[in-house]
Amino acid sequence: MKHKITSTWLLLFISLSFITPGGVFAATRSLSFGMSGADVTALQTKLISQKFLAAGNDNGYFGEMTLAAVKKFQCAQKIACDSSTAGYGNAGPKTLAALASVTAIPVQPSTIAGPMTSPATGAFEISGWVPDWRATAGTQDVTPHLKDLASIMPFGYEVSTDGKLVDHAKIGNEPWPSFIKAAKQKNVRVIPTVLWGDGPSMQAVLSDTTKRIALEDEIANMVKENGFDGVDIDFEAKQADTIHYFSLFLKGLYQRIGNKWVYCAIESRMPLEDRYSPGATIPADATVYANDYAAMNKYCDRIEIMAYDQGTVDVRLNAGRMAPYAPVADPGWVEDVVTLAAQTIPRNKLIVGIPGYGYEYQVTPMGNGGYTYKRLWAFNPKYALDIAAKLGITPTRTSANEIGFTYDPNVLKAVAPTSGDYAGTQQNMPSTSTAQNGGSQVNTAQPFNYITWSDPTAMADKVKLAHRLKVRGVAVFSLGGTEDQAMWDILK
């Protein structure tokens, strides 16, 4: 799923007056000697489970015994071992995150059967999409780092409902010509993306031989006339009935484009055990897909797996991770997705998509480990950092090793983006889903907002994973100049 992050609604939050953190949930506060409450009880329970505190001392009061237990835990985790370290004996964000991690329910690894294709050979490739809606900021941000990239994908072409190519990026206007020239001077492939997310229109056009061939010709001519190195085909939300026609389209485009590159961006395909609970009846059409991997092997030179927008789709991980849990991309989930794809698609062609954005959810505890997650919108990291600063919250690592925090939305003025300001053309936003999680870091029964995003540490997880799985490389969505700049050190 591609995300068009606009600045209009982000600025609404930036312009708010400072709000004190008095309404922040107890789950986000630091705990110290003399405090009491349900969050202290939860702290004590976890310390007891790890044998740092004797059983029976979960009384909700942070006394001498709890203080001693916290110190022992901090020392064991190499957080602090004496009073010379600030925070020694206090259960702050780092200590609480470490405790949540060691007390999480172990997640059984996926048992994906079947051997993978041969490992990739040659140089590991770093690529990324540069969005047209942040063309100036994105090109300025990427230009100094072109030497580290194999490809850049200007993100601005789309297909209309009647199958015509539309240049939303105005690729002939600055800053694109100067940016493309700089990329070529660094021997970076320029592979513009063609996006289409209208399933019914896709079926109607691609199943019509005349219209399909006309679209193939139009895209091939666009690449050749502009001197591009190829094209990135990103046709999402295809219907299952479109699988054959999409393969015919790729075949025709591949023949027409000559010696140019064809990249194919595809949605993540999950193992069945991640999609269905143990004992569940698996529908007969569970393995009916819209992408023919065998055809893609023939007609795609690079296949980019959009390994993000996970949310609550993985029932296996949902059951084992600590709530709140609705990640952009858990490394465990990404590994399953890539491993499954690598059974069919040559790893020499596989590219792992890495997100540089986040999501905000409204979360409602349902009891017995169940939660309802209402996805509100996608955002760039500055949005989350502004809220955290206003509320005096220190974001911590989530159970998916992303960065995030919870907060009470009532302490902020009710400011919500209009539908025109949503982050792109996501047709499933907002959306609501439920999940059964394996424990909780949240000690409240009332609804709360949950913010989680992919920071450089989370991005580094995916880069290391791509190296370990021996695939061709990674591609970042997106390089719009709003991501944490520390990511460039990860991507070198």
C-alpha positions as CSV (number, residue, x, y, z in Angstrom):
1,M,0.0,0.0,0.0
2,K,1.4,3.4,-1.0
3,H,0.9,6.4,1.3
4,K,0.6,10.0,0.2
5,I,1.6,11.9,3.4
6,T,0.4,15.5,3.2
7,S,1.4,18.3,5.5
8,T,-2.0,20.0,5.9
9,W,-3.3,18.0,8.8
10,L,0.1,17.5,10.3
11,L,0.4,21.2,10.8
12,L,-2.8,21.2,12.7
13,F,-1.1,19.3,15.5
14,I,2.0,21.4,15.3
15,S,0.0,24.6,15.9
16,L,-1.6,23.3,19.1
17,S,-0.7,25.0,22.3
18,F,1.4,23.0,24.8
19,I,-0.6,20.5,26.8
20,T,0.5,19.1,30.1
21,P,1.0,15.4,30.5
22,G,-1.5,15.0,33.3
23,G,-3.9,12.9,31.2
24,V,-1.3,10.4,30.0
25,F,-2.1,6.8,30.7
26,A,-0.4,5.2,33.7
27,A,1.2,2.7,31.3
28,T,3.5,5.5,30.0
29,R,4.6,7.0,33.3
30,S,7.8,6.2,35.0
31,L,7.4,4.4,38.4
32,S,9.5,5.1,41.5
33,F,9.6,4.6,45.2
34,G,6.5,5.6,47.0
35,M,4.1,5.4,44.1
36,S,1.1,3.2,43.9
37,G,-1.5,2.1,41.3
38,A,-2.5,-0.6,38.9
39,D,0.7,0.0,36.9
40,V,2.8,-0.7,40.0
41,T,0.9,-4.0,40.5
42,A,1.6,-4.9,36.9
43,L,5.3,-4.1,37.4
44,Q,5.4,-6.2,40.5
45,T,3.7,-9.1,38.7
46,K,6.3,-9.1,36.0
47,L,9.1,-8.9,38.5
48,I,7.6,-11.9,40.4
49,S,7.3,-13.9,37.2
50,Q,11.0,-13.3,36.5
51,K,11.9,-14.2,40.2
52,F,13.3,-10.7,41.0
53,L,10.5,-10.2,43.6
54,A,9.1,-12.7,46.0
55,A,5.6,-14.0,45.4
56,G,2.8,-12.2,47.3
57,N,4.4,-8.8,47.0
58,D,2.1,-7.5,44.2
59,N,0.3,-5.1,46.5
60,G,0.3,-2.1,44.1
61,Y,2.8,-0.1,46.4
62,F,6.3,0.7,45.2
63,G,8.2,0.0,48.5
64,E,11.6,-1.1,49.5
65,M,11.2,-4.7,48.2
66,T,10.0,-3.5,44.8
67,L,12.8,-1.0,44.7
68,A,15.4,-3.7,45.4
69,A,13.8,-5.9,42.7
70,V,13.9,-3.2,40.1
71,K,17.6,-2.6,40.8
72,K,18.3,-6.3,40.4
73,F,16.5,-6.4,37.1
74,Q,18.2,-3.3,35.8
75,C,21.6,-4.7,36.6
76,A,20.7,-8.1,35.1
77,Q,19.7,-6.3,31.9
78,K,22.8,-4.0,32.0
79,I,20.6,-0.9,32.2
80,A,22.1,0.3,35.5
81,C,24.0,-1.3,38.3
82,D,24.7,1.5,40.8
83,S,23.5,4.9,41.8
84,S,26.0,6.6,39.5
85,T,23.6,5.9,36.7
86,A,20.6,8.2,36.4
87,G,17.3,6.3,36.9
88,Y,18.8,3.5,39.0
89,G,15.9,2.0,40.9
90,N,13.2,3.8,38.9
91,A,11.1,1.9,36.4
92,G,11.4,4.3,33.5
93,P,10.7,3.7,29.8
94,K,13.9,1.7,29.1
95,T,13.3,-0.6,32.2
96,L,9.6,-1.0,31.5
97,A,10.3,-1.9,27.8
98,A,13.0,-4.4,28.8
99,L,10.6,-6.0,31.4
100,A,7.8,-6.2,28.8
101,S,10.2,-7.9,26.4
102,V,11.4,-10.6,28.7
103,T,7.9,-11.4,30.0
104,A,6.3,-11.6,26.5
105,I,4.8,-15.0,25.6
106,P,7.2,-16.8,23.2
107,V,6.0,-16.9,19.7
108,Q,6.2,-20.3,18.0
109,P,8.2,-19.9,14.7
110,S,6.5,-20.4,11.5
111,T,6.9,-23.8,9.9
112,I,6.9,-22.8,6.2
113,A,7.6,-25.9,4.2
114,G,9.7,-26.0,1.1
115,P,13.2,-25.0,0.0
116,M,14.0,-21.5,-1.1
117,T,15.5,-20.6,-4.5
118,S,19.2,-20.0,-4.9
119,P,20.7,-17.1,-3.0
120,A,21.2,-13.7,-4.7
121,T,24.6,-13.1,-6.2
122,G,26.2,-9.7,-6.8
123,A,26.0,-6.5,-5.0
124,F,23.2,-5.8,-2.4
125,E,20.9,-3.2,-3.8
126,I,19.4,-0.2,-1.9
127,S,16.5,1.6,-3.6
128,G,13.6,3.8,-2.7
129,W,10.5,5.5,-4.0
130,V,10.5,9.3,-4.2
131,P,6.9,10.6,-4.0
132,D,5.6,13.3,-6.3
133,W,3.7,14.9,-3.5
134,R,7.0,15.7,-1.8
135,A,9.1,16.1,-4.9
136,T,11.2,19.0,-3.8
137,A,11.9,17.7,-0.3
138,G,12.4,14.2,-1.5
139,T,14.8,15.0,-4.3
140,Q,16.8,17.4,-2.0
141,D,17.0,14.7,0.6
142,V,18.1,11.8,-1.7
143,T,20.6,13.7,-3.9
144,P,23.5,13.6,-1.4
145,H,23.0,9.9,-1.0
146,L,22.7,8.8,-4.6
147,K,26.0,7.1,-4.4
148,D,24.5,4.6,-2.0
149,L,21.5,3.7,-4.2
150,A,21.1,1.2,-7.1
151,S,17.7,2.6,-8.2
152,I,15.3,5.5,-7.5
153,M,11.6,5.2,-8.3
154,P,9.9,8.5,-8.9
155,F,6.4,7.9,-7.7
156,G,3.9,9.9,-9.9
157,Y,2.4,8.0,-12.8
158,E,-1.0,6.4,-12.5
159,V,-3.5,4.7,-14.7
160,S,-7.0,6.1,-15.2
161,T,-10.1,4.0,-15.0
162,D,-10.2,3.7,-18.8
163,G,-6.6,2.5,-18.9
164,K,-4.8,5.7,-19.9
165,L,-1.4,6.7,-18.4
166,V,-1.5,9.9,-16.3
167,D,1.6,11.8,-15.3
168,H,0.7,13.3,-11.9
169,A,4.4,14.0,-11.1
170,K,4.8,16.3,-14.2
171,I,8.1,14.5,-14.7
172,G,9.3,17.1,-17.3
173,N,9.1,19.9,-14.6
174,E,11.7,20.7,-12.0
175,P,12.9,19.3,-9.7
176,W,12.7,16.0,-11.7
177,P,15.0,16.8,-14.7
178,S,17.9,17.9,-12.4
179,F,17.4,15.0,-10.0
180,I,17.2,12.5,-12.8
181,K,20.4,13.9,-14.4
182,A,22.2,13.7,-11.0
183,A,21.1,10.1,-10.6
184,K,22.3,9.1,-14.1
185,Q,25.7,10.7,-13.4
186,K,26.0,8.4,-10.4
187,N,24.9,5.4,-12.5
188,V,21.6,5.1,-10.5
189,R,18.8,3.5,-12.4
190,V,15.7,5.8,-12.8
191,I,12.7,3.5,-12.7
192,P,9.4,5.5,-12.4
193,T,6.5,3.8,-10.8
194,V,3.1,3.4,-12.5
195,L,0.4,3.0,-9.8
196,W,-3.0,1.5,-10.2
197,G,-5.3,0.5,-7.3
198,D,-8.7,0.2,-8.9
199,G,-9.4,-3.6,-9.1
200,P,-12.6,-3.5,-11.2
201,S,-11.2,-1.0,-13.7
202,M,-8.0,-3.1,-13.9
203,Q,-10.0,-6.2,-14.7
204,A,-12.1,-4.4,-17.4
205,V,-9.0,-2.9,-19.1
206,L,-6.6,-5.8,-18.9
207,S,-9.2,-8.4,-20.1
208,D,-9.8,-6.2,-23.2
209,T,-7.0,-7.2,-25.6
210,T,-7.1,-3.8,-27.5
211,K,-7.0,-1.7,-24.3
212,R,-4.3,-3.9,-22.7
213,I,-2.0,-3.7,-25.7
214,A,-2.6,0.1,-25.9
215,L,-1.5,0.5,-22.2
216,E,1.6,-1.7,-22.8
217,D,2.5,0.5,-25.7
218,E,1.9,3.7,-23.8
219,I,4.0,2.7,-20.8
220,A,6.9,1.4,-23.1
221,N,6.8,4.6,-25.1
222,M,6.9,6.7,-21.9
223,V,10.0,4.9,-20.7
224,K,11.8,5.2,-24.1
225,E,10.9,8.8,-24.8
226,N,12.1,10.0,-21.4
227,G,15.2,8.0,-21.4
228,F,14.3,6.1,-18.3
229,D,16.1,2.9,-17.4
230,G,12.8,1.0,-17.0
231,V,9.5,1.0,-15.2
232,D,8.1,-0.1,-11.8
233,I,4.7,-1.7,-12.2
234,D,2.6,-1.3,-9.0
235,F,-0.9,-2.6,-9.7
236,E,-2.6,-3.2,-6.4
237,A,-6.0,-4.5,-5.3
238,K,-6.3,-6.8,-8.3
239,Q,-9.1,-9.2,-8.4
240,A,-8.3,-12.9,-8.5
241,D,-9.9,-13.2,-11.9
242,T,-7.3,-10.7,-13.2
243,I,-4.3,-13.0,-12.6
244,H,-4.1,-14.3,-16.2
245,Y,-4.7,-10.9,-17.8
246,F,-2.1,-9.3,-15.6
247,S,0.4,-11.9,-16.6
248,L,-0.4,-11.2,-20.3
249,F,0.1,-7.5,-19.6
250,L,3.5,-8.1,-18.1
251,K,4.5,-10.4,-21.0
252,G,3.5,-7.8,-23.6
253,L,5.2,-4.9,-21.7
254,Y,8.4,-7.0,-21.3
255,Q,8.4,-7.6,-25.1
256,R,7.8,-3.9,-25.9
257,I,10.2,-2.4,-23.5
258,G,13.3,-4.0,-25.0
259,N,16.4,-3.9,-22.9
260,K,14.9,-1.7,-20.2
261,W,14.2,-2.9,-16.7
262,V,10.8,-4.1,-15.5
263,Y,10.2,-3.9,-11.7
264,C,7.1,-5.3,-10.2
265,A,5.8,-4.2,-6.8
266,I,3.5,-6.8,-5.1
267,E,1.5,-7.1,-2.0
268,S,2.7,-9.5,0.8
269,R,1.5,-13.1,0.6
270,M,1.3,-14.8,4.0
271,P,1.7,-18.4,5.1
272,L,-1.7,-20.1,5.9
273,E,-0.7,-20.7,9.5
274,D,-0.3,-16.9,9.9
275,R,-3.7,-16.2,8.4
276,Y,-5.8,-18.8,10.3
277,S,-5.9,-19.8,13.9
278,P,-5.0,-23.4,14.8
279,G,-8.0,-25.7,14.2
280,A,-9.8,-23.1,12.0
281,T,-11.4,-24.3,8.8
282,I,-9.3,-23.0,5.9
283,P,-11.5,-21.8,3.0
284,A,-11.1,-23.6,-0.3
285,D,-10.1,-20.4,-2.0
286,A,-7.4,-19.5,0.6
287,T,-4.6,-20.0,-2.0
288,V,-6.4,-18.2,-4.9
289,Y,-4.1,-15.2,-5.6
290,A,-4.0,-12.3,-8.0
291,N,-0.3,-12.5,-8.8
292,D,1.2,-15.4,-10.7
293,Y,4.7,-15.8,-9.3
294,A,5.8,-18.1,-12.1
295,A,4.9,-15.5,-14.7
296,M,6.6,-12.8,-12.7
297,N,9.8,-14.8,-12.8
298,K,9.7,-14.5,-16.6
299,Y,8.7,-10.9,-17.0
300,C,9.9,-9.0,-13.9
301,D,13.6,-8.2,-13.4
302,R,13.0,-7.1,-9.8
303,I,10.1,-8.1,-7.6
304,E,9.6,-5.7,-4.7
305,I,7.5,-7.2,-1.8
306,M,5.6,-4.5,-0.1
307,A,6.4,-6.0,3.4
308,Y,4.5,-3.4,5.4
309,D,1.0,-2.4,6.5
310,Q,0.8,-5.6,8.7
311,G,-1.6,-4.3,11.3
312,T,-3.5,-7.2,12.9
313,V,-3.4,-9.6,9.9
314,D,-1.0,-12.2,11.5
315,V,-3.0,-14.2,14.0
316,R,0.0,-16.2,15.1
317,L,2.0,-13.2,16.0
318,N,-1.0,-11.4,17.5
319,A,-1.4,-14.2,20.0
320,G,2.2,-14.0,21.1
321,R,3.1,-10.3,21.1
322,M,2.4,-7.9,23.9
323,A,-0.5,-5.4,23.3
324,P,-0.9,-2.9,21.9
325,Y,0.3,-4.7,18.8
326,A,-0.6,-3.5,15.3
327,P,2.8,-3.0,13.7
328,V,3.7,-1.5,10.4
329,A,6.1,-4.4,9.9
330,D,7.2,-6.9,12.5
331,P,10.5,-8.6,11.5
332,G,9.0,-12.0,12.3
333,W,6.2,-11.3,9.8
334,V,8.5,-9.9,7.2
335,E,10.7,-13.0,7.4
336,D,7.7,-15.3,6.9
337,V,6.5,-13.2,3.9
338,V,9.9,-13.2,2.2
339,T,10.7,-16.8,3.0
340,L,7.4,-17.9,1.4
341,A,8.0,-15.8,-1.7
342,A,11.5,-17.1,-2.0
343,Q,10.2,-20.6,-2.5
344,T,9.0,-19.6,-6.0
345,I,10.7,-16.3,-6.9
346,P,14.4,-16.3,-7.4
347,R,16.1,-14.5,-4.6
348,N,18.3,-12.8,-7.2
349,K,15.2,-10.7,-8.0
350,L,13.6,-10.3,-4.6
351,I,13.6,-6.8,-3.0
352,V,12.2,-6.3,0.5
353,G,10.1,-3.2,0.9
354,I,10.9,-1.2,4.1
355,P,8.5,1.4,5.6
356,G,9.6,4.7,6.9
357,Y,6.2,5.8,8.3
358,G,3.8,4.9,11.0
359,Y,0.1,4.4,11.9
360,E,-2.1,5.8,14.7
361,Y,-4.9,3.5,16.1
362,Q,-7.8,4.0,18.5
363,V,-7.6,0.9,20.7
364,T,-10.5,-0.5,22.8
365,P,-9.7,-3.3,25.3
366,M,-12.3,-6.0,25.1
367,G,-11.1,-8.1,28.0
368,N,-9.4,-11.5,28.1
369,G,-6.5,-10.3,26.0
370,G,-8.7,-9.0,23.1
371,Y,-8.5,-5.6,21.6
372,T,-10.2,-3.6,18.8
373,Y,-7.9,-1.6,16.7
374,K,-9.4,1.2,14.6
375,R,-6.7,2.5,12.2
376,L,-7.0,6.3,11.9
377,W,-4.3,7.3,9.5
378,A,-0.7,7.0,8.3
379,F,1.8,9.6,9.3
380,N,5.4,10.7,9.0
381,P,7.5,10.5,12.2
382,K,7.4,14.2,13.0
383,Y,3.7,13.9,13.7
384,A,4.3,11.3,16.4
385,L,7.3,13.1,17.9
386,D,5.3,16.4,18.2
387,I,2.5,14.6,20.1
388,A,5.1,12.9,22.4
389,A,6.8,16.2,23.1
390,K,3.5,18.0,23.9
391,L,2.5,15.2,26.4
392,G,6.0,14.7,27.9
393,I,6.0,11.0,26.7
394,T,9.2,9.1,25.9
395,P,8.5,6.7,23.1
396,T,9.7,3.1,23.7
397,R,10.3,0.0,21.7
398,T,7.2,-2.0,21.0
399,S,6.9,-5.8,21.0
400,A,7.5,-5.6,17.2
401,N,10.7,-3.6,17.9
402,E,9.2,-0.5,16.3
403,I,9.0,2.7,18.3
404,G,5.7,3.9,19.8
405,F,3.6,5.0,22.7
406,T,0.0,5.2,24.0
407,Y,-1.8,8.3,25.1
408,D,-5.2,9.6,26.1
409,P,-6.6,11.5,23.1
410,N,-8.8,13.5,25.5
411,V,-5.8,15.5,26.5
412,L,-5.4,16.8,23.0
413,K,-7.8,19.2,21.3
414,A,-10.0,17.2,19.0
415,V,-8.3,17.7,15.6
416,A,-8.9,15.1,12.9
417,P,-7.9,15.3,9.3
418,T,-10.6,15.5,6.7
419,S,-10.8,12.7,4.1
420,G,-9.0,14.9,1.6
421,D,-6.0,15.0,3.9
422,Y,-5.6,11.3,4.5
423,A,-2.2,9.9,3.7
424,G,-2.8,8.9,0.1
425,T,-5.4,6.9,-1.7
426,Q,-5.6,4.0,0.8
427,Q,-9.1,2.6,0.3
428,N,-9.0,0.7,3.6
429,M,-8.4,3.7,5.8
430,P,-9.8,4.1,8.4
431,S,-10.5,0.5,9.2
432,T,-11.3,-1.6,12.3
433,S,-10.1,-5.0,13.2
434,T,-9.8,-7.2,16.4
435,A,-6.9,-9.1,17.7
436,Q,-6.2,-11.5,20.6
437,N,-2.8,-10.5,22.1
438,G,-0.5,-12.5,24.3
439,G,-0.3,-10.0,27.2
440,S,-0.4,-6.3,27.7
441,Q,1.8,-3.3,28.6
442,V,-1.3,-1.2,29.0
443,N,-3.0,-1.1,32.4
444,T,-6.4,0.4,31.7
445,A,-9.8,-0.7,30.6
446,Q,-10.7,2.4,28.7
447,P,-10.0,3.2,25.1
448,F,-6.7,4.8,24.2
449,N,-4.7,5.9,21.1
450,Y,-1.7,3.9,20.0
451,I,1.0,5.3,17.8
452,T,3.7,3.1,16.2
453,W,6.2,3.8,13.5
454,S,9.2,2.4,11.7
455,D,12.3,4.3,13.0
456,P,16.0,3.6,11.9
457,T,16.3,0.7,14.4
458,A,13.2,-1.0,13.0
459,M,14.5,-0.3,9.5
460,A,17.9,-1.8,10.4
461,D,16.1,-5.0,11.4
462,K,14.8,-5.4,7.9
463,V,18.1,-4.6,6.2
464,K,19.8,-7.3,8.4
465,L,17.0,-9.7,7.6
466,A,17.4,-9.1,3.9
467,H,21.1,-9.8,4.1
468,R,20.5,-12.9,6.2
469,L,17.9,-14.3,3.8
470,K,20.3,-13.5,0.9
471,V,17.9,-11.6,-1.3
472,R,18.8,-9.0,-3.8
473,G,18.2,-5.9,-1.7
474,V,15.7,-3.5,0.0
475,A,13.6,-0.5,-1.1
476,V,12.3,2.2,1.2
477,F,8.9,3.7,1.0
478,S,9.3,6.5,0.9
479,L,12.2,8.9,0.4
480,G,10.2,12.1,0.8
481,G,12.5,14.0,3.1
482,T,10.4,13.5,6.2
483,E,12.0,10.3,7.5
484,D,14.5,10.1,10.4
485,Q,17.7,11.1,8.7
486,A,19.6,8.5,10.8
487,M,18.2,5.9,8.3
488,W,20.9,6.8,5.8
489,D,23.6,5.4,8.0
490,I,21.5,2.1,8.1
491,L,21.2,2.0,4.4
492,K,24.8,2.5,3.5
